[in-house]
């Protein structure tokens, strides 16, 4: 009976806690990985501690704001990775030139030798090797 009373007290005290979200799970995973690396294991333990602290926090509004910030940063990081991946694919088939007059980027198909390139923005002609 005493054990059940302790469980009830624990459940009551954890009732208003924020809980586990995507940011806490990511922090916990990063902390676990870092804790196994020899030079940054202290940083990993800090990440695990912070993740646990976020889970037991009662300030739900602040934790939600942190989650929104994390998701926005992850979204922009994901978009930049996708963009760089498409740029790398594009570099296989096209050569990118920069206009000497207006700095406009121009895309020219590869494999045509020395060509004259006309800028679509300012009309300047310059030579380049594709």
C-alpha positions as a Markdown table, in Angstrom:
| # | Residue | x | y | z |
|---|---|---|---|---|
| 1 | Unk | 0.0 | 0.0 | 0.0 |
| 2 | Unk | 2.9 | 2.3 | 0.8 |
| 3 | Unk | 4.4 | 1.8 | -2.7 |
| 4 | Unk | 1.1 | 2.7 | -4.3 |
| 5 | Unk | 0.9 | 5.9 | -2.4 |
| 6 | Unk | 4.5 | 6.8 | -3.5 |
| 7 | Unk | 3.5 | 6.1 | -7.1 |
| 8 | Unk | 0.4 | 8.3 | -6.8 |
| 9 | Unk | 2.6 | 11.1 | -5.4 |
| 10 | Unk | 5.0 | 10.7 | -8.3 |
| 11 | Unk | 2.2 | 10.7 | -10.8 |
| 12 | Unk | 0.7 | 13.8 | -9.2 |
| 13 | Unk | 4.0 | 15.7 | -9.3 |
| 14 | Unk | 4.7 | 14.7 | -12.9 |
| 15 | Unk | 1.1 | 15.7 | -14.0 |
| 16 | Unk | 2.1 | 19.2 | -15.2 |
| 17 | Unk | 5.4 | 18.4 | -16.7 |
| 18 | Unk | 6.1 | 19.3 | -20.3 |
| 19 | Unk | 7.2 | 15.8 | -21.5 |
| 20 | Unk | 9.2 | 14.4 | -24.4 |
| 21 | Unk | 9.1 | 16.2 | -27.7 |
| 22 | Unk | 11.2 | 16.2 | -30.9 |
| 23 | Unk | 13.8 | 18.6 | -29.6 |
| 24 | Unk | 14.3 | 16.6 | -26.4 |
| 25 | Unk | 14.6 | 13.4 | -28.3 |
| 26 | Unk | 17.1 | 14.9 | -30.7 |
| 27 | Unk | 19.1 | 16.4 | -27.7 |
| 28 | Unk | 19.0 | 13.1 | -26.0 |
| 29 | Unk | 20.3 | 11.2 | -29.1 |
| 30 | Unk | 23.1 | 13.8 | -29.7 |
| 31 | Unk | 24.0 | 13.6 | -26.1 |
| 32 | Unk | 24.3 | 9.8 | -26.2 |
| 33 | Unk | 26.5 | 9.9 | -29.3 |
| 34 | Unk | 28.7 | 12.7 | -27.8 |
| 35 | Unk | 29.0 | 10.9 | -24.5 |
| 36 | Unk | 30.8 | 8.0 | -26.2 |
| 37 | Unk | 33.4 | 10.3 | -27.9 |
| 38 | Unk | 36.5 | 10.8 | -25.8 |
| 39 | Unk | 37.0 | 14.6 | -26.1 |
| 40 | Unk | 33.4 | 15.8 | -25.9 |
| 41 | Unk | 31.8 | 13.4 | -23.5 |
| 42 | Unk | 31.2 | 16.2 | -21.0 |
| 43 | Unk | 29.2 | 18.1 | -23.6 |
| 44 | Unk | 27.2 | 14.9 | -24.2 |
| 45 | Unk | 26.3 | 14.7 | -20.6 |
| 46 | Unk | 25.2 | 18.3 | -20.6 |
| 47 | Unk | 22.9 | 17.6 | -23.5 |
| 48 | Unk | 21.4 | 14.6 | -21.8 |
| 49 | Unk | 20.9 | 16.6 | -18.6 |
| 50 | Unk | 19.3 | 19.5 | -20.5 |
| 51 | Unk | 17.0 | 17.1 | -22.4 |
| 52 | Unk | 15.9 | 15.6 | -19.1 |
| 53 | Unk | 15.4 | 19.0 | -17.5 |
| 54 | Unk | 13.2 | 20.0 | -20.5 |
| 55 | Unk | 11.0 | 16.9 | -20.0 |
| 56 | Unk | 10.4 | 17.7 | -16.3 |
| 57 | Unk | 9.9 | 21.4 | -16.8 |
| 58 | Unk | 6.6 | 23.0 | -15.8 |
| 59 | Unk | 7.0 | 26.0 | -18.0 |
| 60 | Unk | 5.2 | 24.6 | -21.0 |
| 61 | Unk | 5.0 | 27.9 | -23.0 |
| 62 | Unk | 8.8 | 28.4 | -22.9 |
| 63 | Unk | 9.5 | 24.8 | -23.9 |
| 64 | Unk | 7.1 | 25.1 | -26.8 |
| 65 | Unk | 8.8 | 28.3 | -28.0 |
| 66 | Unk | 12.2 | 26.4 | -27.9 |
| 67 | Unk | 10.6 | 23.6 | -29.9 |
| 68 | Unk | 9.3 | 26.0 | -32.6 |
| 69 | Unk | 12.7 | 27.6 | -32.8 |
| 70 | Unk | 14.3 | 24.2 | -33.2 |
| 71 | Unk | 11.9 | 23.1 | -35.9 |
| 72 | Unk | 12.4 | 26.3 | -37.9 |
| 73 | Unk | 16.2 | 25.9 | -37.8 |
| 74 | Unk | 15.9 | 22.3 | -38.8 |
| 75 | Unk | 13.6 | 23.2 | -41.7 |
| 76 | Unk | 16.0 | 25.9 | -43.0 |
| 77 | Unk | 19.0 | 23.4 | -42.6 |
| 78 | Unk | 17.1 | 20.8 | -44.5 |
| 79 | Unk | 16.2 | 23.2 | -47.3 |
| 80 | Unk | 19.8 | 24.3 | -47.6 |
| 81 | Unk | 20.9 | 20.7 | -47.8 |
| 82 | Unk | 18.4 | 19.9 | -50.5 |
| 83 | Unk | 19.4 | 23.1 | -52.4 |
| 84 | Unk | 23.1 | 22.2 | -52.2 |
| 85 | Unk | 22.3 | 18.6 | -53.4 |
| 86 | Unk | 20.5 | 19.9 | -56.4 |
| 87 | Unk | 23.4 | 22.4 | -57.1 |
| 88 | Unk | 25.9 | 19.5 | -57.1 |
| 89 | Unk | 23.7 | 17.5 | -59.5 |
| 90 | Unk | 23.4 | 20.6 | -61.7 |
| 91 | Unk | 27.2 | 21.1 | -61.8 |
| 92 | Unk | 27.6 | 17.8 | -63.5 |
| 93 | Unk | 25.7 | 18.9 | -66.6 |
| 94 | Unk | 26.1 | 22.7 | -66.5 |
| 95 | Unk | 28.9 | 25.2 | -65.9 |
| 96 | Unk | 28.0 | 28.3 | -64.0 |
| 97 | Unk | 29.5 | 31.6 | -65.1 |
| 98 | Unk | 29.3 | 35.0 | -63.4 |
| 99 | Unk | 28.7 | 38.1 | -65.5 |
| 100 | Unk | 31.7 | 40.5 | -65.1 |
| 101 | Unk | 29.5 | 43.5 | -65.3 |
| 102 | Unk | 26.4 | 42.8 | -63.1 |
| 103 | Unk | 27.5 | 39.6 | -61.3 |
| 104 | Unk | 24.4 | 37.7 | -62.6 |
| 105 | Unk | 24.9 | 33.9 | -62.5 |
| 106 | Unk | 24.5 | 32.3 | -65.9 |
| 107 | Unk | 24.1 | 28.5 | -66.6 |
| 108 | Unk | 25.8 | 27.1 | -69.7 |
| 109 | Unk | 25.6 | 23.4 | -70.8 |
| 110 | Unk | 29.0 | 21.6 | -70.6 |
| 111 | Unk | 30.9 | 20.1 | -73.5 |
| 112 | Unk | 30.7 | 22.9 | -76.1 |
| 113 | Unk | 34.3 | 24.2 | -75.9 |
| 114 | Unk | 35.0 | 27.9 | -76.0 |
| 115 | Unk | 31.8 | 29.9 | -76.4 |
| 116 | Unk | 30.6 | 33.5 | -76.2 |
| 117 | Unk | 28.2 | 34.0 | -73.4 |
| 118 | Unk | 25.6 | 36.9 | -73.4 |
| 119 | Unk | 24.3 | 38.1 | -70.1 |
| 120 | Unk | 20.5 | 38.1 | -70.1 |
| 121 | Unk | 20.3 | 40.9 | -67.6 |
| 122 | Unk | 22.7 | 43.5 | -68.9 |
| 123 | Unk | 23.6 | 42.2 | -72.4 |
| 124 | Unk | 27.4 | 42.1 | -72.0 |
| 125 | Unk | 29.2 | 39.4 | -74.0 |
| 126 | Unk | 32.1 | 37.6 | -72.6 |
| 127 | Unk | 34.0 | 34.4 | -73.5 |
| 128 | Unk | 34.3 | 31.2 | -71.5 |
| 129 | Unk | 35.1 | 27.6 | -71.8 |
| 130 | Unk | 32.3 | 25.2 | -71.1 |
